[in-house]
């Protein structure tokens, strides 16, 4: 580890708000990755007649547990539960509902307020809100991370080529970026999302078309500056390949500016997905989505727990990302003196 890296780590650790935000966000994200073991309408583990079964990982027919039907077992069915408990036991998740599970014995369109059974109430389709928040948080972060990583890779590569070669390459690319950046992004996203069946990867590809330009300007500026350094000219004079010069000698310096923007790009990606889901052009209907929960809160003003839950979840997520971004930005600031 270089002295510069140690200095940046010390500076990041000195920002208590950023460190605390990183721990909270990381803990929530890791927990959400195991959402099937926290909120699910299937048992985590079943012991029946001396054998173990894991319904979380695979489906089992009802006949496996002594039933009459060869179809997949419905573990919320009282008869299936009696069959299993007669010769074994079941280990249930903390929240016995998945994001698509409707509360049994309740009207499909009922809105249940928060209670011990449903800590955050249910939505207009009698689905547990807490379970949908857990799954929705995971999808939002995974989508944001995927979009941030892919768009950053494309943007860094484009900015590197544009800044390193300069000349007509830089001039032509700049004119293209001016035209591309002037396009009404949100309207184009809505139009493209309405033409094809929305899905995770399709929506990711559509948003990637317009989000890769975020880092191009910063990387281009660093490469325009770095291409004139003496050691870069010396490497070029010695016959070193342009790709190697870009990757080994200029890119590490350009990454400093890029890394400081990644948390903010992630927050913007999550916000864009939430906006599209709120407008009805995002993930497929029925998917656990924070934007769809916001829409339900707007359409059901008599159920304020829906709007409050969506608002505080999104506000908490974005606030944590902004605090992390501020700490990263300060750690890369050479004018900051480590504490």
N, C-alpha and C positions, 0 to 999 in steps of 0.2 A: 504494500500500500504506500503510495507516494505521500510526501508531506502535504501536498495540495489537497489530496483526498481526505487525509486526516483532519486538515483544517476545516474543510467543508462539513465533515461529519460533526465536528465539535460545534460549528456554528449552527447546524441544524438542530443538534441536541439542546443548544441553549435556548431555542424557541420552544418554550414549554407548551404553548397552545398548539403549535404544529405537531409536536411529538404526541401529545394527547390525542389530537385529531387522527393522526396516523394509526395509533393503537385502537381507537374506537372504530374507525372505518375498516381497518384490517380485520378486527374481531367480528364485526357484523358481516363482512363479506365472506369470511371463512365459514361462519355459521350458516350463511345462506347457501353455500355450496353443498351442505348436507341437509338441505330443506326436506328431502324425502324422509329423513330420520327424525325430523322435528315436527313436521306437519304432514300427515298422510292418513288416508282412510284405510290403509293396509297395515297389519302388524309388522313390526321390525323382525320379529323372530317367533316361530311357532314350534312347539314340541308336541307332537302327536304320535301316540302309540310307539314311543321310544325313538322316533326319528325327528330330525330338525328340518324346518322349512323356512325359507326367507322370501316372503311374498313381495318385499320391496324390490328384489332383483329379478324375479320371474313369476309367471302366472301358474297357478295350480288349479286343475278342475275340481269341482265340488266333490266328485267321487273319491278324491284323494283322502278326504276327511270323513268318508262314510256317507256322503250324500247320494242322491239319486240322479242328479243332472250332470252331464259331461261338460257343461259350460264352465267358464271361469268362476271361481268361488267369490261370492260377495261377502266380505268379512264383517260388514255392518249389519248383515242379516242375522236376526236373533236365532234362527234355526241353525245356521252355520256356526255361530258362536257356541251354541249348546253342544253341537256335535264335537267341536274341538275341545271344549272344556271337559267333556265327559272322559276323554283319554289323554288330556294334556293341558297346556296353558298357552297364552298368547302374551307377547310383550308389545304394547302399543306405544306409539310416539307420544310426546307431551301434548300435542294438539292432534286429536283424532280426526282431522279434516284435511283434505287436499285442497288445492286452489279451485277445483271444479266440483267439489263435494257439496251437495245441497243438504241443508239441515233436515234430518229425518223427522217426519211427523209434522212438518210445517208447510204452509202454503208456499208454492214456488215463488210467488211474487211478494212474499211477506218481507218486511224490514224489521228485524229484531234489534232492539237497542243493546248496548254493551251489558254483559252479565258474566257470571262465573263460567257459564258454558261457552259463551262467545265474548271474550274480553274486549274486542273492538266491534262487536255487533255483527250483523250480516248485511249483505247488499240486497238489491232489488230482486235477486234470484235466489235468495236464501243461502248464499255461499258465505263461509266464514271469512271475514275481512282480514283478520290477522294472518291466516294462512295465505291469502292472496297477496298481502303486503310482503311476506317473506319471499315468496316465489317471484313477485314483481321486482323486488329489490335485486334479486340475483340476475334476472334477465336484463334489467337496466344497466347494472354494472358490467356484466359480461358484454353486452352490446356496446356500451361506451368504451370499454377497454379494447375490444376488437376494432372498432372504428378508429380509435386513437392510434393504435399501433400501426394499422394498415395505412391510414392517411399520413402518419408521420413518416413512414418508410418511403412512400411515394413522394411526399413533399420534400424530404431531405435529399432524395436522389435527384429530383428535378432542380432544386435550388443549387445543388452541387455542380451539376452539368452546366447550368446557366451561368453561375458565377465563375467557374474555373476556365471555361473556354471563352466567355465574353464575346465581343464582336457581334457578328450577325446572329450568332446563336442566342446571345443575351437579348439583343434587340427584338428578334422575332418572337422569342418566348415572352418578353414583357408585353408586346402587343396582344399576344394570345391571352395572357393572364388578365389584361385590362378588359377584354371582351368577355372572358369567362366569368370574371368576378362581378361584372355588371348584370349578369343574368339574375332574374328574381328567383332565388334558390327555393324558397318555401313553396312558391306556386308551382315550380317545376317538379318538386318532390311530390306535391299533391297530385299533379297530373300523371306522373309516372306511376305513382302508387295506385292510382285508380285504373290504370290500364292493365296491370298485372295483378295476380293474386298475391296479396302481401304475405310475406313470411320473413323469418329471421334473416336468412342469407340474402334473399332478394332485396329486402329493405336495407340491409347493410351495403349491398352493392350500389343501390341507388344513391344512398347518402354519401358513399365514398366518392362518387363522381364530382361532388361539390365541396367536400371537406378537406381534400388533400392540399389545397392551396394555403392552408393556415401558416405553415412554416417555411414556405418557399422564399419569402422576402428576407427572413432572418438568415437562413442558410446561404442564400445568394450573396448577401452583404459580407458574410464572413469569408466566403470563398473569393470574392472580388478583392478583399483586403489581403487574404493569405497567399494568393497566387503571385504576389509581388515580393514576398519575403525572400531573403537571400538564400535560405536553405532550400526553398522550393525551386528557385532558379538553378541552384547547384544540382539538385536531384534531377531536374529536367536536362541539364547540360550533360550529366553523366549517362543519360539514356534510360533513366527509369521510366517505366510505363506510367501513363497518365492516371490509370485506375489506381495503381499502387500509391502514387503521390497523393491522390485525393483521399484515399482510405487511411493512409498511414500518417500523413503529415498535416493535412488541413482539416479533415473531418473531426478529429478529437477536439480541436478548438471550436469548431462550429457547433458541436453537440452541447457545449456549455449553455448557449442561448436557447437551444431547442428544448433541453430538459426542463428549464424553468417554466415553459409554457404547457408542458404535458398535462399537469393536473387541471389547468384551466380548459384545455381542449377536451379533456374527459368530462368535465362539468357541462360544457357546451353540448357534447354528444348526448349526454343523458337528458338534457333539457329539450333537445330537438326531438328525440324519441318520444318523450312525454307529450310534447306539443302535437306530434302527428297522431299519437294514440287518442289524445283528447279530441282532435278533429275527426277521428274515425278513419284515418288513412295509414295507420300504423300496423301493429301486429294483428294477426287474424282474430276474429271475434271469439271470445272465450278465453283468450290468453291472459295470464296474470299481468296486469299492466297498471302502473301508477297513474298514467294519463287517463285510462278508462275509469279508474276509481274517482279521479277528479270529475270526469263527465257525469258519473252517477251522482256525485255530490251536488252538481249543478242541476241535474234533473230531479233530484229528490231533496228539496229544501226542508222537508219535514223530517229528514234523517241527517242531522248535522254531523253525526259521527263519521260519515263517509267523507265529507269535505275536510273536516279537521284532521282525520287520519292521513289522507293523501297530502294535505298541505304540510303537516309537520314532518312526514316522512321525506318528502322532496326537499323541504327546507333544511332538514338535518343532513341529508346526503350532500347537497350542494355546499352547505356551510363547511362541512368537514373537508371537502375537496378544495375549497378556496383557502382554508387555513393551511392545509398541506402545501398548496401551491405557493402561498406566501412564505412559508418556511423554506421551501426549496429555492425560491428566488433569492431570499436573503443569504442562504448558504453559498450561493454562487456569486454573490456581490463582493468584489475585491475590496470595496471600501468599508465593509463591515469588519469590525475587529472581534475575533472570537472571544467569548466570555471566559 
